[in-house]
Structures are given as structure tokens and as C-alpha cells.
Amino acid sequence: MKALTGFSTNKKAYEAGLEAAKMAGRSKDAKIVFAYMSCDYKIKDVIKGIKEVYSCPVIGNTSFTGVIMPEGYIGGDKPFVGIMVLSDPSMVVGVGFADRKAYQSARDAGEAATKHARIMTGMPYNDEPDVMYMAASPTEEEFFLKGANRVVGRVPLFGGSAADNTISGNWSLYLDNKVTSEGVAVALIYMKGGFVNEFTGAYRETKDMGIITKVEGTRRLVAIDGTPAVKKYASWRGMKTTELMGDKLLSATITSPLGVKDRLGDLIAIRHPMFANDDYSMNIGANLAEGTTVIRMEATVDELISSVGKTLKELNKKLTKPVVCYHLVHCGGRRAGIDSRINEVYKEIKKNVNGAPFIMEFTFGEYGFVDDGRNTTGGLMLSFTAFTK
């Protein structure tokens, strides 16, 4: 296996896609292109440009403000597209896509996309894929994943949710010429090389914790220990509730979000409070369940930056074979908190990838897995993946 990367900041969508693909270079054994781009582009035109060079599937989603490539941070005030191509004559890839609006539930959409991907591989149905990649719209990721798991069971997962630059719903996910703001795209990969994932929030636990006593729907946290959620959180932080109301909550919680532990304690899935309602409930960026413990987490901006290098170090400890490339999913909320110091993140990456090609996208939801646990999703997290020989 080998990986090729390319990027462009051309303002014209088709030319941007073509330039990124030409920069990566042609490969007759290319099997899949991961593409992350600005929400300001006409997506189909960018993909059309990429397809001038690659006939294999192009899959991905829009990324918050930019991407990080071996050459540096690409984006900011410019439109951008970054791609990573996996090339291997022995690799088999199947892809599927589902527009949420065409299905009764997100679970059904996830199942349909994954069934199609499995059929496309041409592999025996009892032969499980080595890796599953998923790109989805924010708000229903857990249910898309439940649908996918109906088809393939628990296979190692990576990927992230589509993002835009203003949290206004202007995001897209795509597979070739299929583009939607609500849906899911899946790739199932069979390969001889290895796959390692490190999935973490990289926050510190505090002693502030409580029982979730009321949730409305799946993502509206109403009460903790019987107290309105915003009031409880404000008491933990020593803040006034007025400092947290409305969309003030989102930025206030980047360095101090909530977390829920898995049943073994191996993973704390981060839950990002997004909006404080007038009744002091919180809209959360991932699913919650009544009767479970929620923990207030902490990290400084310095720690958000250094966690990139630390997480790569933890990932590298798992390696048993030489690295081919790194696919790095970094939360867009963390990136917003890091702000103008984003080049420090680039330096952390470069110090720890030993010259291997990589791509980092910025998402509104991150997907990964933990040994002895299960595939899951979170927010304000890092899902770092290494492909090996």
C-alpha cells in the first residue's frame, strides 16, 4: 500500500479538484480518495476535477475552515481541498451512500448505505471487511452507525461528521457525484496492510460529576442530579448562568466539556454542550442517556495543542509494522478553541509522523473504536488512524 496527497486553494471548484489530484499524482492501483474541502465550493465540480485523474471512489465531507497536509495548514480565508489516495493492487473497496430524506430513519439509511458498499466489494458475505470508514451529517451519527453495524457487525471504524465554517448547516458529505447535507457515506475496505486507531478526548477528569436525571429526545440534557443542566454546570465552573446562555455555551465549554465513560472505563466519550435554552437545558452534540454519570472535563488551549502530539505518540506505540500514512480526524470545536495557533498543531504532527504522508480534517463529530469496547462517536475528540504495510 502507498498513500498520495495533494491540495489546492484555487477559487474555481473544478480547477481546485484537478490541481489537488494532479499534485497527488496518478496511480493505476488507486482504490479510494478521501477528499475534504471548503463548504464554499460547488462540491460536484471539485469531485469532477478529481475524477479527471482518479476513476476510483471519491468520498468525504466538508471540513471546518481548512485541512492540514504535509505542506502545512491549508485554508483559513481561502477555499481549499485536500485529498489522500490509498493505492494498493490487493486492496478491495466497496462504497455506499444514503440520503437521509429517502429513509424512515437514520438507522435504515446507515443500513442501506452499508449493504450497498458490501455488495460493491464482491467479497463473500461472511468475509468481514478489515476497516469501515463513515462520513455523515451531524445530529444522527449514532443511528447511522447502528444501521451500518447491522450489516457488518463490529469492524474497526474511523471517520467524522461534515462541518461548515459557521455552524449554520452549510455542510455536505459526498460520494462521487452524490452530495447531501443529511445522510451517510460508507466505505468498506479489505486490505493486507494493517490499521491502528487511537480515539480520545485527551481531557482531564475533574471531581465534578452527576447523574443525568432527565433527557429530552436523545441530545437535550435537561437535568443533572435533578437540577437544570445549565445551572448545575454553572455551579461547577463558578460562573453565572448569564455567561452560558444561548450560543455562549458552545465556546465556554471547548476547554471544559462533559464526558461519559464506557462500561470498562477505557474511553471517555466527550459530549460538547452546544446551546443553552431558556429553561436552562442544554443541547448536546451527541447522544445521552438518563441514569448515567456525566463528568466535567478540562483542558487548556496549550493542552489541546499538545494533545495532538501526545495522541500520535500513543498511536505509534501500537504499531507493529512500518507506517504508510496517517488519516487524522480533529474536532472543529477544538480547532476553533486553538484559533490562530493552528500552525502549532501542524508542528506537533510533523514531529510525530516520521515523514509519512498525512491528512487532517476538522469535523463536527468524530468516530473511532476502543479494544474490547465498540465503535462509537463523540465530539471535541481526536480519531487518529495509521495504515501500515
C-alpha positions as CSV (number, residue, x, y, z in Angstrom):
1,M,0.0,0.0,0.0
2,K,1.1,3.6,-0.6
3,A,-0.6,6.9,0.0
4,L,-0.6,10.0,-2.1
5,T,-1.7,13.5,-1.0
6,G,-2.5,16.8,-2.7
7,F,-4.3,20.1,-2.2
8,S,-5.4,23.3,-3.8
9,T,-6.7,26.7,-2.9
10,N,-7.9,27.6,-6.3
11,K,-11.1,29.6,-6.1
12,K,-12.6,27.7,-9.1
13,A,-14.1,24.4,-7.9
14,Y,-13.3,22.2,-10.9
15,E,-9.7,23.5,-11.2
16,A,-9.2,23.0,-7.4
17,G,-10.1,19.4,-7.6
18,L,-8.0,18.8,-10.7
19,E,-5.0,20.6,-9.2
20,A,-5.2,18.6,-5.9
21,A,-5.4,15.3,-7.9
22,K,-2.5,16.2,-10.2
23,M,-0.4,17.2,-7.2
24,A,-1.1,13.8,-5.6
25,G,-0.1,12.1,-8.9
26,R,-1.6,9.3,-10.9
27,S,-1.6,5.7,-9.7
28,K,-3.1,2.7,-11.6
29,D,-3.8,1.0,-8.3
30,A,-5.7,3.8,-6.6
31,K,-8.6,2.3,-4.8
32,I,-10.1,5.2,-2.8
33,V,-9.8,9.0,-2.5
34,F,-10.6,10.7,0.8
35,A,-11.4,14.3,0.0
36,Y,-12.0,17.2,2.4
37,M,-12.9,20.6,1.2
38,S,-14.4,24.0,1.8
39,C,-18.2,24.4,2.1
40,D,-17.9,27.4,-0.2
41,Y,-17.2,25.2,-3.2
42,K,-19.7,23.6,-5.6
43,I,-18.9,20.2,-4.4
44,K,-19.7,18.2,-7.5
45,D,-17.4,20.4,-9.6
46,V,-14.5,19.7,-7.2
47,I,-15.1,16.0,-7.4
48,K,-15.4,16.2,-11.2
49,G,-11.9,17.7,-11.2
50,I,-10.6,14.9,-9.0
51,K,-12.2,12.3,-11.3
52,E,-10.2,13.6,-14.2
53,V,-7.2,11.8,-12.6
54,Y,-8.8,9.0,-10.5
55,S,-11.5,6.6,-11.5
56,C,-11.9,5.1,-8.0
57,P,-14.5,6.3,-5.5
58,V,-14.1,9.8,-4.0
59,I,-15.6,10.0,-0.5
60,G,-15.6,12.6,2.3
61,N,-17.1,15.7,3.7
62,T,-16.7,19.4,4.1
63,S,-14.2,20.4,6.8
64,F,-14.3,23.3,9.3
65,T,-12.1,26.2,8.0
66,G,-9.3,24.0,6.5
67,V,-7.2,20.9,6.4
68,I,-3.6,20.2,7.5
69,M,-1.3,18.5,4.9
70,P,2.4,17.7,4.9
71,E,2.9,21.2,3.5
72,G,1.1,22.9,6.3
73,Y,-2.3,24.3,7.2
74,I,-4.4,24.8,4.1
75,G,-7.4,27.1,4.2
76,G,-8.3,29.9,6.5
77,D,-9.6,32.8,4.4
78,K,-9.2,30.8,1.2
79,P,-11.3,28.0,-0.2
80,F,-9.5,24.7,0.0
81,V,-9.5,21.0,-0.9
82,G,-7.1,18.3,0.4
83,I,-7.1,14.7,-0.7
84,M,-5.4,11.4,0.4
85,V,-5.4,8.5,-2.1
86,L,-4.8,4.9,-0.9
87,S,-3.2,2.8,-3.7
88,D,-2.7,-1.0,-3.4
89,P,-3.3,-3.7,-6.1
90,S,-4.5,-6.1,-3.4
91,M,-7.0,-3.7,-1.8
92,V,-10.7,-4.1,-2.3
93,V,-13.1,-1.2,-1.6
94,G,-16.9,-1.0,-1.6
95,V,-18.8,2.2,-1.1
96,G,-22.4,3.2,-0.4
97,F,-24.4,6.4,0.1
98,A,-27.8,7.2,1.5
99,D,-29.7,10.5,1.6
100,R,-31.4,10.7,4.9
101,K,-34.6,12.2,3.4
102,A,-35.2,9.0,1.4
103,Y,-35.5,6.8,4.6
104,Q,-37.8,6.5,7.6
105,S,-34.8,6.5,10.0
106,A,-31.1,7.2,10.1
107,R,-30.6,3.6,11.1
108,D,-32.3,2.5,7.9
109,A,-30.2,4.9,5.9
110,G,-27.0,3.6,7.5
111,E,-28.0,0.0,6.8
112,A,-28.8,0.7,3.2
113,A,-25.5,2.5,2.5
114,T,-23.5,-0.3,4.1
115,K,-25.4,-3.0,2.3
116,H,-24.6,-1.3,-1.0
117,A,-21.0,-1.0,0.0
118,R,-20.8,-4.7,0.9
119,I,-22.3,-5.7,-2.4
120,M,-19.9,-3.4,-4.3
121,T,-16.9,-5.2,-2.8
122,G,-17.9,-8.5,-4.4
123,M,-16.5,-10.3,-1.4
124,P,-18.2,-13.3,0.2
125,Y,-20.9,-12.2,2.6
126,N,-19.3,-14.0,5.6
127,D,-15.9,-12.3,4.9
128,E,-15.8,-9.3,7.2
129,P,-14.1,-6.1,6.0
130,D,-10.9,-5.1,7.7
131,V,-11.9,-1.4,8.2
132,M,-15.1,0.7,7.9
133,Y,-15.0,4.4,7.1
134,M,-18.0,6.6,7.6
135,A,-18.8,10.2,6.8
136,A,-22.2,11.5,8.0
137,S,-24.2,14.6,8.8
138,P,-24.2,15.9,12.4
139,T,-27.2,15.0,14.7
140,E,-27.8,11.4,14.0
141,E,-24.4,9.8,13.7
142,E,-25.1,7.1,16.3
143,F,-28.1,5.9,14.4
144,F,-26.3,5.8,11.1
145,L,-23.7,3.7,12.8
146,K,-26.3,1.3,14.3
147,G,-27.6,0.7,10.8
148,A,-24.1,0.0,9.5
149,N,-23.4,-2.4,12.3
150,R,-26.5,-4.4,11.3
151,V,-24.7,-5.3,8.1
152,V,-21.0,-5.7,9.1
153,G,-21.0,-6.1,12.9
154,R,-18.2,-4.5,14.8
155,V,-15.2,-3.9,12.5
156,P,-12.7,-1.1,13.2
157,L,-14.2,2.3,12.4
158,F,-12.8,5.7,11.5
159,G,-14.2,8.9,10.1
160,G,-16.1,12.1,11.1
161,S,-19.1,14.3,10.6
162,A,-19.4,17.0,7.9
163,A,-18.7,20.6,9.1
164,D,-19.0,24.1,7.8
165,N,-17.3,27.3,8.9
166,T,-20.2,28.9,10.8
167,I,-22.2,26.0,12.3
168,S,-25.1,27.1,10.1
169,G,-25.9,23.7,8.4
170,N,-24.0,24.6,5.2
171,W,-22.0,21.3,5.4
172,S,-22.0,18.5,2.9
173,L,-20.9,14.9,2.7
174,Y,-20.5,13.1,-0.6
175,L,-19.6,10.0,-2.6
176,D,-18.6,10.7,-6.2
177,N,-21.4,12.8,-7.7
178,K,-23.9,12.2,-4.8
179,V,-23.9,15.1,-2.4
180,T,-26.2,15.8,0.6
181,S,-26.3,17.8,3.8
182,E,-28.2,15.0,5.6
183,G,-27.1,11.4,5.1
184,V,-24.3,9.0,5.3
185,A,-21.5,7.7,3.1
186,V,-19.7,4.4,3.9
187,A,-16.5,2.7,2.6
188,L,-15.7,-0.9,3.5
189,I,-12.0,-1.8,3.0
190,Y,-10.3,-5.2,2.6
191,M,-6.6,-5.0,2.7
192,K,-3.4,-6.9,3.5
193,G,-1.9,-3.9,5.4
194,G,-2.6,-3.0,9.0
195,F,-4.9,-0.5,10.7
196,V,-4.5,1.2,14.1
197,N,-6.7,3.8,15.6
198,E,-6.4,6.0,18.7
199,F,-9.7,7.6,19.8
200,T,-9.6,10.1,22.6
201,G,-10.8,13.4,24.0
202,A,-7.5,14.0,25.7
203,Y,-9.2,16.0,28.5
204,R,-8.6,15.7,32.2
205,E,-11.3,14.5,34.5
206,T,-12.5,16.8,37.3
207,K,-14.3,15.8,40.5
208,D,-17.4,17.5,39.2
209,M,-19.9,14.8,38.2
210,G,-23.5,13.9,38.5
211,I,-26.3,11.6,37.3
212,I,-28.2,12.5,34.2
213,T,-31.8,12.6,35.5
214,K,-33.7,14.0,32.5
215,V,-33.1,13.9,28.8
216,E,-35.5,15.0,26.1
217,G,-35.1,13.2,22.8
218,T,-31.5,12.0,22.6
219,R,-29.5,15.2,22.7
220,R,-31.2,17.7,25.0
221,L,-29.8,17.5,28.5
222,V,-32.5,18.8,30.9
223,A,-31.3,17.9,34.4
224,I,-28.3,16.7,36.3
225,D,-29.0,15.4,39.8
226,G,-32.4,16.9,39.4
227,T,-31.0,20.4,38.8
228,P,-31.4,22.2,35.5
229,A,-28.3,21.3,33.5
230,V,-27.1,24.9,32.8
231,K,-27.4,25.8,36.5
232,K,-25.6,22.6,37.5
233,Y,-22.8,23.3,35.1
234,A,-22.5,26.9,36.1
235,S,-22.1,25.9,39.7
236,W,-19.3,23.5,38.8
237,R,-17.5,26.3,36.9
238,G,-18.3,29.1,39.4
239,M,-19.9,31.0,36.6
240,K,-23.2,33.0,36.3
241,T,-25.8,31.3,34.1
242,T,-26.0,34.5,32.0
243,E,-22.4,33.8,30.9
244,L,-23.6,30.5,29.4
245,M,-27.0,31.2,27.8
246,G,-27.7,30.7,24.1
247,D,-24.7,30.0,21.9
248,K,-22.3,31.4,24.6
249,L,-22.3,27.8,25.9
250,L,-20.6,26.4,22.9
251,S,-17.4,28.5,23.2
252,A,-17.4,28.4,27.0
253,T,-17.3,24.6,27.0
254,I,-14.5,23.9,24.5
255,T,-12.0,23.8,27.3
256,S,-14.4,22.2,29.8
257,P,-16.9,19.9,28.1
258,L,-18.8,16.9,29.5
259,G,-17.8,13.3,29.3
260,V,-19.4,9.9,29.7
261,K,-17.3,6.7,30.4
262,D,-17.8,3.5,28.6
263,R,-18.6,0.4,30.7
264,L,-14.9,-0.6,31.1
265,G,-13.6,2.9,31.7
266,D,-11.3,2.7,28.7
267,L,-12.9,5.6,26.9
268,I,-14.4,8.9,28.0
269,A,-16.6,9.9,25.1
270,I,-16.8,13.7,25.1
271,R,-20.2,15.4,24.9
272,H,-20.0,19.1,23.8
273,P,-22.7,21.4,25.1
274,M,-23.8,23.5,22.1
275,F,-26.6,25.8,23.2
276,A,-28.3,26.8,26.4
277,N,-32.1,27.0,26.2
278,D,-34.3,29.4,28.2
279,D,-35.4,26.6,30.5
280,Y,-31.7,26.0,31.4
281,S,-31.5,22.8,29.4
282,M,-28.5,22.2,27.1
283,N,-28.5,21.0,23.5
284,I,-25.6,18.5,23.3
285,G,-23.6,17.4,20.2
286,A,-24.0,13.7,20.8
287,N,-26.5,11.3,22.4
288,L,-27.0,10.9,26.2
289,A,-29.0,8.5,28.4
290,E,-30.8,9.0,31.7
291,G,-29.3,7.3,34.7
292,T,-25.7,7.6,33.5
293,T,-22.9,9.7,35.0
294,V,-21.7,12.8,33.3
295,I,-18.3,14.2,34.2
296,R,-16.9,17.7,33.7
297,M,-13.7,17.6,31.8
298,E,-10.9,20.1,31.4
299,A,-8.0,21.1,29.1
300,T,-6.2,24.4,28.5
301,V,-5.6,25.6,24.9
302,D,-2.0,24.6,25.4
303,E,-3.2,21.1,26.2
304,L,-5.5,21.0,23.2
305,I,-2.5,21.7,21.0
306,S,0.0,19.3,22.8
307,S,-2.7,16.6,22.8
308,V,-2.2,16.2,19.1
309,G,1.4,15.1,19.6
310,K,0.6,13.0,22.6
311,T,-2.1,11.2,20.8
312,L,0.1,10.5,17.8
313,K,2.7,9.1,20.2
314,E,0.1,6.8,21.8
315,L,-0.9,5.7,18.3
316,N,2.6,5.0,17.3
317,K,3.1,2.8,20.4
318,K,0.5,0.4,18.9
319,L,2.4,0.0,15.6
320,T,4.0,-3.3,14.8
321,K,4.8,-2.6,11.1
322,P,6.1,0.4,9.2
323,V,3.6,3.3,8.7
324,V,2.2,4.0,5.2
325,C,0.2,7.1,6.1
326,Y,-1.9,8.8,8.8
327,H,-5.6,9.8,8.5
328,L,-6.3,12.3,11.3
329,V,-9.8,13.4,12.4
330,H,-9.7,16.5,14.6
331,C,-12.8,18.2,16.1
332,G,-13.7,21.5,14.6
333,G,-14.6,22.8,18.0
334,R,-11.1,22.1,19.3
335,R,-9.8,23.8,16.2
336,A,-11.9,26.9,17.0
337,G,-10.5,27.0,20.5
338,I,-7.0,26.8,19.1
339,D,-7.8,29.6,16.7
340,S,-4.7,31.4,15.4
341,R,-2.3,28.9,16.9
342,I,-3.2,26.2,14.4
343,N,0.3,26.2,13.0
344,E,1.4,24.8,16.4
345,V,-0.8,21.8,15.7
346,Y,1.0,21.3,12.3
347,K,4.3,21.3,14.2
348,E,3.0,18.6,16.6
349,I,2.0,16.4,13.7
350,K,5.3,16.9,11.8
351,K,7.3,15.9,14.9
352,N,5.5,12.6,15.2
353,V,4.7,11.2,11.7
354,N,8.4,10.4,10.8
355,G,7.9,11.8,7.3
356,A,4.9,9.7,6.4
357,P,2.1,11.3,4.3
358,F,-1.0,12.5,6.3
359,I,-4.2,14.5,6.1
360,M,-6.1,16.1,8.9
361,E,-9.7,17.2,8.6
362,F,-11.8,19.2,11.1
363,T,-15.2,17.7,11.9
364,F,-18.4,18.3,13.9
365,G,-18.3,14.7,15.2
366,E,-15.6,12.0,15.4
367,Y,-15.8,8.2,15.1
368,G,-13.4,5.6,16.4
369,F,-13.2,2.4,18.4
370,V,-11.5,1.0,21.5
371,D,-10.4,-2.6,22.1
372,D,-12.9,-4.6,24.0
373,G,-15.5,-1.8,23.5
374,R,-17.5,-0.9,20.5
375,N,-17.5,1.6,17.6
376,T,-18.7,4.9,18.9
377,T,-19.0,8.6,18.2
378,G,-18.1,11.7,20.2
379,G,-17.5,15.4,19.9
380,L,-14.4,17.5,20.7
381,M,-12.4,14.4,20.1
382,L,-9.4,13.1,18.1
383,S,-9.7,10.0,16.0
384,F,-6.2,9.3,14.7
385,T,-5.6,6.4,12.3
386,A,-2.4,4.8,10.9
387,F,-2.3,2.5,7.9
388,T,0.7,0.1,7.9
389,K,2.4,-2.2,5.4
